[in-house]
Amino acid sequence: MIAHQMNDVDLWEMWIEFDQFNHNHFGILYVLGEIEIGQSHEKKLITKIDQEDGQLVLQVPARPVGRSRMKEVLYSEAVESLSQYSSVCIYAGTELIACFDEIEVLV
């Protein structure tokens, strides 16, 4: 599933893969995208900020000023049920760069 994009440069995808072999959770949520990073960047490029009322909020570094390059980032976590998240929003600093309101499920 492709996100509602806030900027033409950003491309984000998100899906849940059903895990039939693990009875402790429904599957794994994957969030994949590309971000701009500067010459010096943090080790952890995508972090979970909040999870409230079915919304997952992820944070990536703010867009750099000046020279930058694109870097692919991946976030994953086990989800206990299909209804655990109703939306996922991704912020670069304080700027909303993508928001998902539908999650594709791969079985």
NORVENFEN-V140201 format. One line per field, one symbol per residue. phi: phi as a letter, one per 30 degrees, with the letter a starting at -180 (. if undefined). psi: psi as a letter, one per 20 degrees, with the letter a starting at -180 (. if undefined). burial: + if it has 24 or more other ideal C-beta (glycine too) atoms within 12 Angstrom, else -. A space follows every 50 residues. Layout:
# NORVENFEN-V140201
phi=???
psi=???
burial=???
This chain:
# NORVENFEN-V140201
phi=.cddccbdddbbbbaccdcdccddadacdbbbabbdbddcbddccbbdca bbhiccccbcedddcjdabdbdbbbbadcdbdcdbcabcbccicddcabc bbbdccc
psi=ppropiphhppqqqrpppniioiirgapppoprpqpqagprqgoipqpgq opkjpppqprqqpqpbprrqppqppqqpphrhjgphqpqpqocjpohqpp jqpppp.
burial=+-+------++++++++--------++++++++++++-------++---- -----++++++-+---------+-+-+-+----++-++++++---+++++ --+----
